[in-house]
Amino acid sequence: MANYWKQPGIPRKGWILLDVIDIREDDQSESDTNYETCMMCGNEKIRYVHVVEHSEMSSEFRVGCSCAEKMTEDYVNPARREKEIRNRSSRLLNWTKKQWKKSKNGTHYLKIEERLLLIFQDKKTSKYKVKIGDTFGKKAFDKIEKAKVAVFKGIEFLKEKGRW
């Protein structure tokens, strides 16, 4: 277990936060998640990885929130960005638990904010496809759960672009 806090030559301050990553895939279970270890303090089982860089170091460090705060001397943004990712993860979990209605022809549907969301099976491939409003998704999915995640991501994309 590395503890770079105690090693000479490793800068303690002056790091820049590049990104915060949820290492759990959208459709991955907790037991299948390959958690990381904080490169700075050695704390294990980190799901939300803060990627930081320093001008004196040749590679990025992947650390937990507490170390990121200390290293960047920013006690607001690392936690704020992690909270945003945690909230997204929570919204996704709630989304996957939604009960979709099923039409007579087997199409799963939801109506959200006056927009019709569809998940249907392609007759040729038996794979699931999605439609958000008037827009058909380009991908096909083996499982309906993956199609539901795709709808969630599609809505997030549309909201980000101001088209929802």
Legacy VTK file of the C-alpha trace (Angstrom):
# vtk DataFile Version 3.0
C-alpha trace
ASCII
DATASET POLYDATA
POINTS 164 float
0.000 0.000 0.000
1.642 3.205 -1.218
1.665 6.302 0.921
3.176 9.095 -1.141
2.418 11.601 1.622
5.471 10.204 3.419
7.759 9.918 0.391
10.255 12.707 -0.330
10.146 14.359 -3.734
6.381 14.091 -4.103
4.743 17.547 -4.131
2.144 17.986 -1.398
0.472 21.058 -2.910
0.025 22.727 -6.273
-1.882 19.898 -7.952
-4.649 20.568 -10.483
-7.885 18.596 -10.532
-8.426 17.285 -14.056
-11.434 15.040 -13.643
-13.558 12.997 -11.277
-14.522 9.552 -12.532
-17.059 7.001 -11.372
-15.231 3.756 -12.130
-18.428 1.697 -11.926
-19.946 1.228 -15.354
-23.581 2.280 -15.688
-24.877 -1.288 -15.798
-22.288 -2.834 -13.466
-23.087 -4.325 -10.070
-21.266 -3.381 -6.887
-19.717 -6.831 -6.634
-18.332 -6.566 -10.187
-16.750 -3.147 -9.613
-12.947 -3.026 -9.631
-12.380 -0.329 -7.046
-9.147 1.627 -7.053
-6.645 2.508 -4.340
-5.722 6.129 -3.636
-2.204 6.652 -4.989
-1.448 9.246 -2.318
-2.594 7.675 0.970
-3.211 4.058 -0.017
-6.879 4.085 0.988
-8.560 1.179 -0.753
-11.938 0.721 -2.422
-12.270 4.123 -4.063
-15.170 4.297 -6.502
-14.989 8.022 -7.304
-11.480 8.665 -8.533
-10.085 12.195 -8.649
-7.480 12.586 -11.377
-4.879 15.233 -10.523
-1.686 16.449 -12.166
1.335 18.436 -11.094
3.924 20.243 -13.237
6.767 18.472 -11.395
5.339 14.989 -11.978
5.418 13.078 -15.256
2.170 11.211 -14.650
-1.257 11.877 -13.229
-2.264 10.617 -9.794
-5.582 8.893 -9.140
-6.687 9.735 -5.627
-9.689 9.944 -3.309
-11.612 13.119 -2.516
-9.810 13.974 0.742
-6.379 13.695 -0.848
-7.548 15.674 -3.899
-8.716 18.486 -1.624
-5.395 18.626 0.213
-3.284 18.313 -2.934
-5.174 21.034 -4.836
-5.784 23.151 -1.720
-9.362 23.362 -2.984
-11.884 22.279 -0.389
-14.919 22.959 -2.572
-14.575 21.642 -6.124
-13.393 18.039 -5.617
-16.311 17.327 -3.258
-18.762 19.259 -5.455
-17.757 17.339 -8.571
-17.916 14.028 -6.728
-21.371 14.930 -5.431
-22.543 15.632 -9.001
-21.360 12.193 -10.089
-22.911 10.515 -7.042
-26.214 12.258 -7.792
-26.105 11.075 -11.399
-25.460 7.537 -10.207
-28.399 7.763 -7.820
-30.677 9.135 -10.567
-29.631 6.287 -12.848
-30.354 3.693 -10.173
-33.814 5.181 -9.618
-34.361 5.324 -13.374
-33.615 1.626 -13.852
-36.225 0.800 -11.195
-39.001 2.696 -13.013
-41.936 0.585 -14.088
-42.423 0.929 -17.822
-45.820 0.265 -19.355
-46.147 -2.325 -22.089
-48.308 -1.926 -25.187
-50.241 -4.724 -26.890
-47.444 -5.186 -29.427
-44.807 -5.555 -26.682
-43.300 -2.081 -26.849
-42.211 -0.698 -23.476
-43.045 2.949 -22.998
-42.967 5.866 -20.577
-44.217 9.395 -20.917
-41.964 11.936 -19.200
-42.518 15.677 -19.444
-44.856 15.178 -22.412
-42.210 13.150 -24.268
-42.802 9.565 -25.246
-39.939 7.149 -24.545
-39.993 3.765 -26.265
-38.044 0.536 -26.019
-38.929 -2.030 -28.636
-37.499 -5.257 -30.008
-36.214 -5.348 -33.545
-38.102 -8.120 -35.345
-35.037 -9.275 -37.304
-32.434 -9.325 -34.528
-34.600 -9.507 -31.361
-32.378 -6.772 -29.935
-33.809 -3.806 -28.081
-33.836 -0.365 -29.636
-34.881 2.970 -28.191
-36.752 6.055 -29.285
-36.865 9.362 -27.416
-39.594 11.608 -28.771
-39.106 11.602 -32.546
-35.490 10.410 -32.417
-34.516 6.776 -32.848
-31.346 5.567 -31.140
-28.588 4.176 -33.336
-27.564 1.246 -31.117
-29.230 -2.073 -30.340
-29.014 -3.876 -26.998
-29.116 -7.521 -25.930
-30.940 -6.716 -22.692
-33.758 -4.331 -21.900
-31.833 -3.047 -18.874
-29.094 -1.760 -21.179
-31.717 -0.088 -23.363
-33.119 1.662 -20.270
-29.635 2.965 -19.441
-29.347 4.207 -23.039
-32.618 6.129 -22.677
-31.308 7.696 -19.454
-28.077 8.718 -21.183
-30.037 10.057 -24.155
-32.157 12.259 -21.897
-29.039 13.512 -20.108
-27.439 14.336 -23.469
-30.538 16.223 -24.632
-30.683 18.176 -21.356
-26.990 19.047 -21.640
-27.543 20.348 -25.186
-30.651 22.303 -24.130
-32.926 20.190 -26.336
-35.012 18.552 -23.597
LINES 1 165
164 0 1 2 3 4 5 6 7 8 9 10 11 12 13 14 15 16 17 18 19 20 21 22 23 24 25 26 27 28 29 30 31 32 33 34 35 36 37 38 39 40 41 42 43 44 45 46 47 48 49 50 51 52 53 54 55 56 57 58 59 60 61 62 63 64 65 66 67 68 69 70 71 72 73 74 75 76 77 78 79 80 81 82 83 84 85 86 87 88 89 90 91 92 93 94 95 96 97 98 99 100 101 102 103 104 105 106 107 108 109 110 111 112 113 114 115 116 117 118 119 120 121 122 123 124 125 126 127 128 129 130 131 132 133 134 135 136 137 138 139 140 141 142 143 144 145 146 147 148 149 150 151 152 153 154 155 156 157 158 159 160 161 162 163
